[in-house]
């Protein structure tokens, strides 16, 4: 949630920043509406404070009159106190209505884009920030896409997944299941070696938890909801892991906080059809290792660079061709201030597949979850939150299978062989 102080400090600059996100005029108008509502809130609060001070003064005078035997004078003041109580009751209700309206409008606004976010409307306008050094493999004639390789080597079964759960669910088996498990362990081990504390988090969260990290109300249509228990299946480990520190007041020397977690992730992906979502390209349940950081505002951009280096290192060890994109304003996620996407090249499909998003949310999430630290001056300051996929498995598996196929089977990258227990799939 954007901080009100930022809206008030430079409303014109805020509107111009939002134009980079291509927000419609109706949303841009919320900036002025929020400032007017905040003025109204301040006025009501000032009036209530004055009335309370007057009521306290009258209470002291009533006590003095009663001690002096001036019951009639005390009765007159009691009548005035009663009038003040009614006034404050009405003003208090109005203040609560204004606060609710501010909350509803603020929560509908996306994060402000960082100055480094490039302009643009769609994913086609994203900026290629860096190309990896690994060459794109040249496959022999007759090379197969990963869904055909899965059928040939009995690695996963989309049809069985559909029978068990529905379209877009996958059943891994044999070496496919072992490859999946090996990747999860490899990613976790690499994160722990990089100083991240491993977390094993719940897979269902309540609405407050989903709202705190920005999934609600923005991504409600993409989340699975268990109506009877009023719980949501998580779309990423970011949601429960970041919320560990909701309502926390940290010491400055406790920062940074570095966490990682493996979870299955659940996304409805409504409206996703066509060849580009075939096989593992887009599924409703997939595994992912997430890294999360809570940072001092002065250090969050340096932390973002460290996270990019970590994800890049994973892809280099997996020997996958990759590129890093800096997302434009029109493709930027609702809660993010700045996002970099990692894509790997899928040789048999001849296309790039997104496998990681690494984002700095600055104070957007921490403002929602009231996550602060106390600085050297004793002030409570909102932390910056960051997270990144390190990595998402379904498309990583797709790229590994396709890029490493040969006449004798599918080679396993050297870094994974101690985890899989085999050097190739054949």
BELJOSUL-V308856 format. One record per backbone hydrogen bond with DSSP energy under -1.0 kcal/mol. NH is the residue of the N-H (numbers start at 1). CO is the residue of the C=O. E is the energy in kcal/mol with one decimal. If there is no record, write none. Layout:
# BELJOSUL-V308856
nh | co | e
NH | CO | E
NH | CO | E
This chain:
# BELJOSUL-V308856
nh | co | e
7 | 3 | -1.5
8 | 4 | -2.5
9 | 5 | -1.9
10 | 6 | -1.4
14 | 10 | -2.4
15 | 11 | -2.3
16 | 12 | -2.3
17 | 13 | -2.2
18 | 14 | -2.5
19 | 15 | -1.6
21 | 18 | -1.2
22 | 19 | -1.5
23 | 18 | -1.4
28 | 24 | -2.1
29 | 25 | -2.3
30 | 27 | -1.1
31 | 28 | -1.3
33 | 29 | -2.0
34 | 30 | -2.9
35 | 31 | -1.8
36 | 32 | -2.1
37 | 33 | -2.4
38 | 34 | -2.5
39 | 35 | -2.1
40 | 36 | -2.1
41 | 37 | -2.6
42 | 38 | -2.5
43 | 39 | -2.3
44 | 40 | -2.5
45 | 41 | -2.7
46 | 42 | -2.5
47 | 43 | -2.3
48 | 44 | -2.5
49 | 45 | -2.6
50 | 46 | -2.3
51 | 47 | -2.5
52 | 48 | -2.7
53 | 49 | -2.3
54 | 50 | -2.5
55 | 51 | -2.7
56 | 52 | -2.3
57 | 53 | -2.1
58 | 54 | -2.6
59 | 55 | -2.2
60 | 56 | -1.8
61 | 57 | -2.0
62 | 58 | -2.8
63 | 59 | -1.9
64 | 60 | -2.0
65 | 61 | -2.6
66 | 62 | -2.6
67 | 63 | -2.2
68 | 64 | -1.4
69 | 66 | -1.1
70 | 65 | -3.2
71 | 69 | -1.1
74 | 70 | -2.0
75 | 71 | -2.3
76 | 72 | -1.7
77 | 73 | -1.7
78 | 74 | -2.1
79 | 75 | -1.7
80 | 76 | -1.3
81 | 77 | -2.5
82 | 78 | -2.3
83 | 79 | -1.9
84 | 80 | -2.3
85 | 81 | -2.5
86 | 82 | -1.8
87 | 83 | -2.2
88 | 84 | -3.0
89 | 85 | -2.0
90 | 86 | -2.1
91 | 87 | -2.6
92 | 88 | -2.8
93 | 89 | -2.0
94 | 90 | -2.1
95 | 91 | -2.6
96 | 92 | -2.2
97 | 93 | -2.1
98 | 94 | -2.2
99 | 95 | -2.6
100 | 96 | -2.3
101 | 97 | -2.3
102 | 98 | -2.6
103 | 99 | -2.4
104 | 100 | -2.5
105 | 101 | -2.2
106 | 102 | -3.0
107 | 103 | -2.4
109 | 106 | -1.4
111 | 334 | -2.9
114 | 337 | -3.2
117 | 114 | -2.2
125 | 122 | -2.2
126 | 123 | -1.5
127 | 326 | -2.5
129 | 324 | -2.3
130 | 324 | -1.8
132 | 322 | -2.9
143 | 140 | -1.4
148 | 145 | -1.0
149 | 145 | -2.1
150 | 146 | -2.5
151 | 147 | -1.1
152 | 148 | -2.4
153 | 149 | -2.7
155 | 150 | -1.8
157 | 171 | -2.9
161 | 157 | -1.7
162 | 158 | -2.2
163 | 159 | -2.1
164 | 160 | -2.4
165 | 161 | -2.6
166 | 161 | -1.3
169 | 166 | -1.2
171 | 157 | -1.1
173 | 155 | -2.8
176 | 173 | -1.7
178 | 174 | -2.0
179 | 175 | -2.3
180 | 176 | -2.0
181 | 177 | -2.3
182 | 178 | -2.5
183 | 179 | -2.3
184 | 180 | -2.0
185 | 181 | -2.3
186 | 182 | -2.6
187 | 183 | -2.7
188 | 184 | -2.3
189 | 185 | -2.8
190 | 186 | -2.3
191 | 187 | -2.0
192 | 188 | -2.7
193 | 189 | -2.4
194 | 190 | -1.2
195 | 192 | -1.8
196 | 191 | -2.2
197 | 258 | -2.8
199 | 260 | -2.8
205 | 232 | -2.6
210 | 206 | -1.9
211 | 207 | -2.6
212 | 208 | -1.8
213 | 209 | -1.0
215 | 210 | -1.8
216 | 210 | -1.2
219 | 215 | -3.7
220 | 217 | -1.0
222 | 219 | -1.5
223 | 220 | -1.1
226 | 231 | -3.5
227 | 225 | -1.0
230 | 226 | -1.2
231 | 226 | -1.5
232 | 205 | -3.2
233 | 224 | -2.3
234 | 203 | -2.7
239 | 236 | -1.4
241 | 237 | -2.4
242 | 238 | -2.2
243 | 239 | -1.4
244 | 241 | -1.1
245 | 242 | -1.5
246 | 243 | -1.9
247 | 369 | -3.1
248 | 245 | -1.9
250 | 372 | -3.1
252 | 374 | -1.0
254 | 251 | -1.8
255 | 252 | -1.3
257 | 294 | -2.0
259 | 292 | -2.9
260 | 197 | -2.8
261 | 290 | -2.0
263 | 288 | -2.1
265 | 286 | -3.3
266 | 234 | -2.5
267 | 284 | -2.4
268 | 222 | -2.8
272 | 269 | -1.4
277 | 274 | -1.5
278 | 275 | -1.8
281 | 278 | -1.9
284 | 168 | -2.9
286 | 265 | -2.0
288 | 263 | -1.9
289 | 391 | -1.9
290 | 261 | -2.8
291 | 388 | -2.7
292 | 259 | -3.2
293 | 386 | -2.7
294 | 257 | -2.3
295 | 384 | -3.2
299 | 296 | -2.3
303 | 299 | -2.1
304 | 300 | -2.2
305 | 301 | -1.7
306 | 302 | -1.9
307 | 303 | -2.3
308 | 304 | -2.2
309 | 305 | -2.3
310 | 306 | -2.0
311 | 307 | -2.3
312 | 308 | -2.6
313 | 309 | -2.2
314 | 310 | -1.6
315 | 311 | -1.9
316 | 312 | -2.2
317 | 313 | -2.1
318 | 314 | -1.6
319 | 316 | -1.0
320 | 315 | -2.1
323 | 343 | -2.1
324 | 130 | -3.3
325 | 341 | -3.1
326 | 127 | -3.2
327 | 339 | -2.3
329 | 118 | -2.1
330 | 120 | -1.5
331 | 328 | -1.1
337 | 360 | -2.5
338 | 360 | -1.2
340 | 358 | -2.6
341 | 325 | -2.3
342 | 356 | -2.7
343 | 323 | -2.5
344 | 353 | -2.6
345 | 321 | -2.0
346 | 351 | -2.9
350 | 346 | -1.4
351 | 346 | -1.4
353 | 344 | -2.9
355 | 342 | -2.8
356 | 342 | -1.3
358 | 340 | -2.8
359 | 387 | -3.0
360 | 338 | -2.3
361 | 385 | -2.8
364 | 361 | -2.3
367 | 363 | -2.4
369 | 365 | -2.3
371 | 366 | -2.2
372 | 248 | -2.5
373 | 381 | -2.6
374 | 250 | -2.5
375 | 379 | -2.5
378 | 375 | -2.1
381 | 373 | -3.2
383 | 371 | -1.6
384 | 295 | -2.8
385 | 362 | -1.8
386 | 293 | -2.3
387 | 359 | -1.8
388 | 291 | -2.2
389 | 357 | -1.3
390 | 289 | -3.8
392 | 355 | -1.7
393 | 287 | -2.8
397 | 393 | -3.1
398 | 394 | -1.9
399 | 395 | -2.5
400 | 396 | -2.7
401 | 397 | -2.5
402 | 398 | -2.2
403 | 399 | -2.8
404 | 400 | -1.5
406 | 409 | -2.4
409 | 406 | -1.3
410 | 425 | -2.7
411 | 404 | -2.3
412 | 423 | -2.9
416 | 413 | -1.6
419 | 416 | -1.4
420 | 416 | -2.4
421 | 417 | -2.3
425 | 410 | -2.8
